[in-house]
Amino acid sequence: MRPAMQVSLLFLSTGLYAADLGAPEVVDYGAPEGWEVERALPDSTWALLEQEGGRITLVPLALDTIALPTLKAWNGSDTLLLAPPLLVVERTMPDTSYAVSPFPAPAPFPVPPGFPDDYLEAHRFWLVWGEPPRSLLFPVLAGAAAVAAAAAIMVTARRRKRTGPSGVSPGSDAVPALPARILALLDCPAMASGDWKTLFMEIDRLTRTLVEARFGLDTSALTYRQMSAAMRGRPDWKRFVEDFSAVIREVTLQRYAGWGTTRDEAAALVRAMADSAGKWLK
């Protein structure tokens, strides 16, 4: 008995389909009756809705001639390659819709039949109304606003010169009490519970208060690098940065990195900060 021989043929399809972009289209590969056909795999140019043997329902997604895949069919030990039909996706609008004629210049504006020759004059409102009335209200308001702005700037400048940007005058009671306020952190709840982020938020606030009182800077919107740049050129600014470098480093690590520390290390830092603050406020 002779063994069954596998035959591989190329079944050429002569189908030509014209489809609209985005509209379902049925394509027939022309598979012989009774043969099984593999499932078609779509790509970015078309989507598969349904397949029954060699008949597939698809949706074109590209405005082009779509290259459908070659499908494999088999009947027992015999195989067959089904060549894809041609699928040409046409435009949804005629070619004439893409040709736009230029508008005439100037655009025609004829007088409607039965109307007087001066009918269009009434539609030229800029001629009928004439020039707008001249009013002194806007110049007066603009001048008043300028005077008010200048006065506000002068008052603010004098207030800052007298009290400093933080509102804390070097001669006020708040500045000499700053070392005591720093030492009070040793008994605060954050120190007792080990809430280092809250503790160093308060250390950060007191450090900024010291900078504002000593150098007259408004530190509310500045980073420590910006504060150092703003103090550059002022007397003893470099020594101040060196004295508080450990404080600044710990504030950065504890507030923004959650570094963690011990109660003894935090207490030692607070005592050193209070001692340095007392020297700088003399």
C-alpha positions in Angstrom: 0.0 0.0 0.0 1.5 3.4 -1.0 1.6 6.0 1.8 -0.5 9.1 1.4 1.5 11.9 -0.2 1.2 15.5 1.1 0.5 17.9 -1.8 1.2 21.6 -1.3 -0.4 23.8 -3.9 -0.8 27.6 -4.4 -4.4 28.4 -5.1 -4.4 31.8 -6.8 -7.3 34.1 -6.0 -8.3 36.5 -8.7 -10.7 38.5 -6.5 -10.5 42.3 -6.5 -12.5 44.2 -3.9 -13.1 47.9 -3.5 -14.0 48.9 0.1 -14.7 52.1 2.0 -12.6 53.2 4.9 -14.1 52.0 8.2 -17.0 50.1 6.5 -17.3 46.3 6.9 -16.4 44.3 3.8 -16.7 40.5 3.0 -13.7 39.0 1.3 -13.7 35.5 -0.2 -10.4 33.6 -0.6 -12.1 31.0 -2.8 -11.3 28.0 -0.6 -12.5 24.6 -2.0 -15.6 23.3 -0.4 -14.9 20.9 2.5 -11.4 22.3 3.2 -10.5 23.8 6.6 -8.8 27.2 6.6 -6.6 28.7 9.3 -7.7 31.8 11.0 -6.6 35.1 9.5 -4.4 37.3 11.7 -5.2 41.1 11.3 -2.7 43.9 11.5 -2.8 47.7 11.9 -4.4 48.2 8.4 -7.5 46.0 9.0 -9.6 44.5 11.7 -11.2 41.0 11.6 -14.9 40.8 12.5 -15.9 37.3 11.5 -14.5 34.3 9.5 -16.2 31.3 8.0 -13.7 29.1 6.2 -12.3 31.2 3.4 -14.8 34.0 3.8 -13.8 36.8 6.2 -15.6 40.0 7.2 -13.1 42.8 7.9 -13.0 46.5 8.4 -10.4 48.5 6.5 -8.4 50.9 8.7 -6.0 52.4 6.2 -6.5 54.3 3.0 -4.4 52.1 0.8 -4.3 48.8 -1.0 -4.3 46.4 1.9 -2.0 43.4 1.9 -4.1 40.6 3.3 -2.2 37.5 4.5 -1.9 34.2 2.7 -4.0 31.5 4.4 -3.3 27.8 4.7 -6.1 25.3 4.0 -6.0 21.6 4.5 -8.1 18.5 3.7 -6.7 15.4 5.4 -3.0 15.2 4.4 -3.3 17.6 1.5 -2.5 21.3 2.1 -3.3 24.4 0.1 -2.0 27.9 0.2 -4.7 30.5 -0.6 -3.3 33.7 -2.1 -5.1 36.8 -0.8 -7.4 38.8 -2.9 -6.7 42.5 -3.6 -8.5 44.9 -1.4 -8.4 48.5 -2.5 -9.7 51.0 0.1 -11.3 54.0 -1.5 -11.9 57.5 -0.2 -15.1 58.2 1.5 -15.4 61.5 -0.4 -14.9 62.2 -4.1 -11.7 63.7 -5.3 -13.4 66.9 -6.1 -14.0 67.6 -2.4 -10.3 68.0 -1.9 -10.0 70.8 -4.6 -11.0 74.0 -2.9 -11.4 77.0 -5.2 -10.1 80.3 -3.8 -12.5 82.9 -2.7 -12.9 86.0 -4.9 -11.2 89.1 -3.5 -12.9 91.3 -2.6 -16.0 89.2 -1.9 -19.0 90.4 -3.9 -21.6 92.3 -1.8 -24.3 93.3 -4.3 -27.4 95.3 -3.5 -30.4 93.1 -3.4 -33.0 93.6 -6.2 -35.5 96.3 -5.4 -33.4 98.1 -2.7 -31.9 101.6 -3.1 -28.4 102.1 -4.2 -27.3 103.4 -0.8 -28.7 100.3 0.9 -25.2 99.0 1.8 -24.1 102.3 3.4 -26.3 101.5 6.5 -24.4 98.3 7.0 -21.0 100.1 7.3 -21.5 100.9 10.9 -18.1 102.4 11.3 -19.1 105.1 8.8 -22.6 105.7 10.2 -21.6 105.9 13.9 -18.5 108.0 13.4 -15.6 108.1 15.8 -16.2 106.9 19.4 -16.7 109.6 22.0 -13.6 110.7 23.8 -13.8 110.2 27.5 -11.4 111.2 30.3 -12.5 108.4 32.6 -9.9 105.9 31.5 -6.9 108.3 31.8 -8.1 109.4 35.2 -8.5 105.8 36.5 -5.1 104.8 35.1 -3.4 107.7 36.8 -5.1 106.9 40.1 -4.0 103.3 39.9 -0.4 104.3 39.2 -0.4 106.7 42.2 -1.9 104.0 44.5 0.7 101.4 43.3 3.5 103.8 44.0 2.2 104.6 47.5 1.8 100.9 48.3 5.4 100.3 47.2 6.7 103.1 49.3 4.8 101.9 52.4 6.0 98.3 52.0 9.6 99.4 51.5 9.6 101.5 54.7 7.9 98.7 56.7 10.5 96.2 55.5 13.4 98.6 56.2 12.0 99.1 59.7 11.2 95.6 60.7 12.9 93.3 58.2 11.2 90.9 55.8 10.1 88.5 58.5 8.4 91.2 60.5 10.9 90.6 63.4 13.0 93.5 64.3 16.6 92.8 65.6 15.7 94.8 68.7 12.4 93.0 69.5 11.9 90.5 72.2 11.5 87.6 69.7 15.1 87.6 68.7 16.9 87.3 72.1 14.4 84.6 73.0 15.3 82.5 69.9 18.0 80.4 71.7 15.5 79.7 74.5 12.9 78.7 71.8 15.4 76.3 70.3 16.3 74.7 73.7 12.6 74.3 74.3 12.6 71.7 71.5 14.3 69.3 73.9 11.1 68.9 75.9 8.6 69.0 72.9 6.3 66.1 72.2 8.0 65.4 68.8 11.4 64.8 70.6 9.8 62.6 73.2 7.9 60.4 70.6 10.6 60.3 68.0 8.6 62.2 65.4 11.7 63.4 63.6 9.9 65.0 60.6 7.8 67.3 62.9 10.8 68.1 65.0 13.0 69.1 62.1 10.2 71.1 60.6 10.3 73.3 63.7 14.2 73.4 63.5 13.8 74.5 59.9 11.4 77.3 60.9 13.7 78.6 63.7 16.7 78.5 61.4 14.9 80.6 58.8 13.8 83.0 61.6 17.5 83.4 62.6 18.6 84.1 59.0 15.8 86.7 58.6 16.8 88.4 61.8 20.5 88.3 61.2 20.7 89.1 57.4 17.3 90.7 56.7 16.3 88.1 54.1 12.8 86.9 53.4 13.3 83.1 53.4 9.7 82.0 53.0 10.1 80.9 49.4 13.8 80.1 49.3 15.7 76.9 49.5 18.9 76.7 51.6 21.0 76.9 48.4 19.1 80.0 47.4 19.5 81.5 50.9 23.3 80.9 50.7 23.4 82.6 47.3 21.4 85.6 48.6 23.7 86.0 51.7 26.9 85.9 49.5 28.9 89.1 49.8 27.4 90.1 53.2 29.7 90.2 56.3 30.4 86.8 57.8 28.0 85.0 55.5 30.5 82.2 54.8 31.1 81.6 58.5 27.4 81.5 59.2 26.9 78.8 56.5 29.7 76.8 58.0 28.3 77.0 61.5 24.9 75.8 60.5 25.9 73.3 57.8 25.2 70.4 60.1 21.7 71.8 60.9 20.9 72.4 57.2 22.1 68.8 56.4 19.9 67.2 59.0 16.9 69.3 58.1 17.2 68.1 54.5 17.7 64.5 55.5 14.9 64.3 58.1 12.2 66.4 56.3 12.6 65.3 52.8 14.3 61.9 52.9 13.0 60.4 56.2 16.5 59.5 57.2 15.9 58.9 60.8 18.0 59.7 63.8 18.4 59.0 67.6 17.1 61.1 70.5 20.7 61.7 71.7 21.9 62.9 68.3 18.8 65.2 67.9 19.3 66.6 71.4 23.0 67.3 70.7 22.1 69.1 67.4 19.5 71.2 69.2 22.0 72.3 71.9 24.7 73.2 69.4 22.1 75.1 67.3 21.0 77.1 70.4 24.6 77.9 71.3 25.4 79.1 67.7 22.1 81.2 67.5 23.1 83.0 70.8 26.5 83.9 69.3 25.0 85.2 66.1 22.4 87.4 67.7 24.8 89.3 70.0 
